[in-house]
């Protein structure tokens, strides 16, 4: 094997190691990821809204915000 094959094998092994570490590694606790809104406590819910996007070919895109 010449040096180019060794270099490519090292790159592939490093990428595989990083993928395995990312998949099975322990994650830090994050309020934004592990809770609904990213805040520490549950507070009074605010007004509920929904956003609807309409886009058709040849027509103008439209964003509709509905208050529930």
C-alpha distances in whole Angstrom, upper triangle without the diagonal:
4,7,8,6,7,10,11,11,13,15,16,16,19,21,21,22,25,26,27,28,30,31,32,33,37,39,41,45,46,49,48,46,48,51,53,54,52,55,56,59,61,63,66,64,65,66,64,62,60,58,58,56,57,55,56,55,57,59,59,57,59,59,62,62,65,66,67
4,6,6,7,9,10,11,13,15,16,17,19,21,22,23,25,26,27,29,31,32,33,34,37,39,41,45,46,49,48,46,48,51,53,54,52,55,56,59,61,63,66,64,65,66,63,62,60,58,58,56,57,55,56,54,57,58,58,56,59,58,61,62,64,66,67
4,5,5,6,9,10,10,12,14,15,16,18,20,21,23,24,26,27,28,30,31,32,35,36,39,42,43,47,45,43,46,49,51,51,49,52,53,56,58,61,63,62,62,63,61,59,58,56,56,54,55,53,54,53,55,57,57,54,57,56,59,59,62,64,65
4,5,5,6,9,10,11,12,14,15,17,18,20,21,23,24,26,27,29,30,31,34,35,38,41,42,45,44,41,44,47,49,49,47,50,51,55,56,59,61,59,60,61,58,57,55,53,53,50,52,50,51,49,51,53,53,51,53,53,56,56,59,61,62
4,5,5,6,9,10,11,12,14,15,16,18,20,21,22,24,26,27,28,29,33,34,37,40,41,44,43,41,43,46,48,49,47,50,51,54,56,58,61,59,59,60,58,56,54,52,52,50,51,50,50,49,52,53,53,51,53,53,56,56,59,60,61
4,5,5,6,9,10,10,12,14,15,16,18,20,21,22,24,26,27,27,31,32,35,38,39,43,42,39,41,45,47,48,45,49,49,53,54,57,60,58,59,60,58,56,54,53,53,51,52,51,52,51,53,55,55,52,54,54,56,57,59,60,61
4,5,5,6,9,10,11,12,14,15,17,18,20,21,23,24,26,26,29,31,33,36,37,41,39,37,39,43,44,45,43,46,47,50,52,55,57,56,56,57,55,54,52,50,50,48,50,48,49,48,51,52,52,49,51,51,53,54,56,58,59
4,5,5,6,9,10,11,12,14,15,17,18,20,21,23,24,25,29,30,32,35,36,39,38,36,38,41,43,43,42,45,46,49,51,53,56,54,54,55,53,51,49,48,47,46,47,45,46,45,48,49,49,47,49,48,51,51,54,56,56
4,5,5,6,8,10,10,12,14,15,16,18,20,21,22,23,27,28,31,34,35,39,38,35,37,41,42,43,41,45,45,49,50,53,55,54,54,55,53,52,50,48,48,47,48,47,48,47,50,51,51,48,50,49,52,52,54,56,57
4,6,5,6,9,10,10,12,14,15,16,18,20,21,21,25,26,29,32,33,37,36,33,35,39,41,42,39,43,43,47,48,51,54,52,53,54,52,51,49,48,48,46,48,47,48,48,50,51,51,48,50,49,51,52,54,55,56
4,5,5,6,9,10,11,12,14,15,16,18,20,20,24,25,27,31,31,35,33,31,33,37,38,39,37,40,41,44,46,48,51,49,50,51,49,48,46,44,44,43,45,43,45,44,46,48,47,45,46,45,48,48,50,52,53
4,5,5,6,9,10,11,12,14,15,17,18,19,23,24,27,30,31,34,33,30,32,36,37,38,37,40,41,44,45,48,50,49,49,50,48,47,45,43,43,42,43,42,43,43,46,47,46,44,46,45,47,47,49,51,51
4,5,5,6,9,10,11,12,14,15,16,17,21,22,25,29,30,33,33,30,32,35,37,38,36,39,40,43,45,47,50,48,49,51,48,47,46,44,45,43,45,44,46,46,48,49,49,46,48,46,49,49,51,52,52
4,5,5,6,9,10,10,12,14,15,15,19,20,23,26,27,31,30,27,29,33,35,36,34,37,37,41,42,45,48,46,47,48,46,45,44,43,43,42,44,43,45,45,47,48,47,44,46,45,47,47,49,50,50
4,5,5,6,9,10,11,12,14,15,18,19,22,25,26,29,28,25,27,31,32,33,32,35,36,39,40,43,45,44,45,46,44,42,41,39,40,38,40,39,41,41,44,44,44,41,42,41,43,43,45,47,47
4,5,5,6,9,10,11,12,13,17,19,22,25,26,29,28,25,27,31,32,34,32,35,36,39,40,43,45,44,45,46,44,43,41,40,40,39,41,40,42,42,45,46,45,42,44,42,44,44,46,47,47
4,5,5,6,9,10,11,11,15,16,19,23,24,28,27,24,26,30,32,33,31,34,34,37,39,42,45,43,45,46,44,43,42,41,42,41,43,42,44,44,47,48,47,44,45,43,45,45,47,48,48
4,6,5,6,9,10,10,13,14,17,20,21,25,24,21,23,27,29,30,28,31,31,35,36,39,42,40,41,43,41,40,39,38,38,38,40,39,42,42,45,45,44,41,42,40,42,42,43,44,45
4,5,5,6,9,10,13,14,17,20,21,24,23,20,22,26,27,29,27,30,31,34,35,38,40,39,40,41,39,38,36,36,36,35,38,37,39,39,42,43,42,39,40,38,40,40,41,42,43
4,5,5,6,8,12,13,17,20,21,25,24,21,22,26,28,29,28,31,31,34,35,38,41,39,41,42,40,40,38,37,38,38,40,40,42,42,45,46,45,42,42,41,42,42,43,44,44
4,5,5,5,9,11,14,17,19,22,22,19,20,24,26,28,26,28,29,32,33,36,39,38,39,41,39,39,38,37,38,38,41,41,43,43,46,47,45,42,43,41,42,41,43,43,43
4,6,5,8,9,12,15,16,20,19,16,17,21,23,25,23,26,26,29,30,33,36,35,36,38,36,35,34,33,35,34,37,37,39,40,43,43,42,38,39,37,38,38,39,40,40
4,6,9,10,13,16,17,20,20,16,17,21,23,25,23,26,26,29,30,33,36,34,36,37,35,35,33,33,34,34,36,37,39,40,43,43,42,38,39,37,38,37,39,39,39
4,7,9,13,15,17,20,21,17,17,21,24,26,24,27,26,29,30,34,36,35,37,39,37,37,36,36,37,37,40,40,42,43,46,46,45,42,42,40,41,40,41,41,41
4,6,10,13,15,18,19,16,16,20,23,25,22,25,24,27,29,32,35,34,36,38,36,37,36,36,37,37,40,41,43,44,47,47,46,42,42,40,41,40,41,41,41
4,7,9,12,16,17,14,14,18,21,22,20,22,21,24,26,29,32,32,34,36,35,35,35,35,37,37,40,41,44,45,48,47,46,42,42,39,40,39,40,39,39
4,6,9,12,13,10,11,14,17,19,16,19,18,21,23,26,29,29,30,33,31,32,31,32,34,34,37,38,41,42,45,45,43,39,39,36,37,35,36,36,36
4,6,10,11,10,10,13,17,17,14,16,15,19,21,24,27,27,29,31,30,31,31,32,34,34,38,39,42,44,46,45,43,40,39,36,37,35,36,35,35
4,7,9,8,7,10,13,14,11,13,12,15,17,20,24,24,26,28,27,28,29,30,32,33,37,38,41,43,46,44,43,39,38,35,35,33,33,33,32
4,5,5,6,8,11,11,8,10,10,13,16,18,21,21,23,25,24,25,26,26,29,30,34,35,38,40,43,41,39,36,35,31,32,29,30,30,29
4,6,5,5,8,8,5,6,7,10,12,14,18,17,19,22,21,22,23,24,27,29,32,34,38,40,42,40,38,34,33,30,30,27,28,27,26
4,6,6,7,6,4,7,9,12,13,15,18,17,18,20,19,20,20,21,24,25,29,30,34,36,38,37,35,31,30,26,26,24,25,24,24
4,6,8,9,7,10,12,14,15,18,20,19,20,22,21,21,21,22,24,25,29,30,34,36,38,37,35,31,30,27,27,25,26,26,26
4,7,9,8,10,10,12,13,16,19,18,20,22,21,22,22,24,26,27,31,33,36,38,41,39,38,34,32,29,29,27,27,27,26
4,6,6,7,8,9,10,13,15,14,17,19,18,19,20,22,24,26,30,32,35,38,40,39,37,33,31,28,27,25,25,24,23
4,6,8,10,10,9,11,13,12,14,16,14,16,16,18,21,23,27,29,32,35,37,35,33,30,28,24,24,21,21,20,19
4,6,9,9,9,10,12,11,12,14,13,15,16,17,20,22,26,28,32,35,37,35,32,29,27,23,23,20,20,19,19
4,7,9,10,12,14,14,15,17,17,18,19,20,23,25,29,31,34,37,39,37,35,31,29,26,25,23,23,22,22
4,6,8,9,12,12,14,17,17,19,21,22,26,28,31,34,37,40,42,40,37,33,31,28,27,24,24,23,23
4,7,9,13,14,16,20,20,22,24,26,29,31,35,37,41,43,45,43,41,37,35,31,31,28,28,26,25
4,6,10,12,14,18,19,21,23,25,29,31,35,38,41,44,46,44,41,38,35,32,30,27,27,24,23
4,7,8,12,15,16,18,21,23,27,29,33,36,39,42,44,42,39,36,33,30,28,25,24,21,20
4,6,9,13,14,17,20,22,26,29,32,35,39,42,44,41,39,35,32,29,27,23,22,19,19
4,6,10,12,15,18,21,25,28,31,34,38,41,43,40,37,34,31,27,25,21,20,17,16
4,7,8,11,14,18,21,24,27,31,34,37,39,36,34,31,28,24,22,18,16,14,12
4,6,9,13,16,19,22,25,29,32,36,37,34,31,28,25,21,19,15,14,11,11
4,6,10,13,16,20,23,26,30,33,34,31,29,26,22,19,16,12,11,7,7
4,7,10,13,17,20,23,27,30,32,29,27,23,20,17,14,10,9,6,5
4,7,10,13,16,20,23,27,28,25,23,20,16,13,10,7,6,5,6
4,7,10,13,17,20,23,25,22,20,17,14,10,8,6,5,7,8
4,7,10,13,17,20,22,19,17,13,10,7,6,5,6,9,11
4,7,10,13,17,19,16,14,11,8,6,5,6,8,11,13
4,7,10,13,15,13,11,8,6,5,6,9,11,15,17
4,7,10,12,9,9,6,5,6,8,11,13,17,19
4,7,9,7,7,4,6,9,11,15,17,21,23
4,6,5,7,7,9,12,14,18,20,24,26
4,6,8,9,12,15,18,21,24,27,29
4,7,9,12,16,19,22,25,28,31
4,6,9,13,15,19,21,25,27
4,6,10,13,16,19,23,25
4,7,10,14,17,20,23
4,7,10,13,16,19
4,7,10,13,16
4,6,10,13
4,7,10
4,6
4
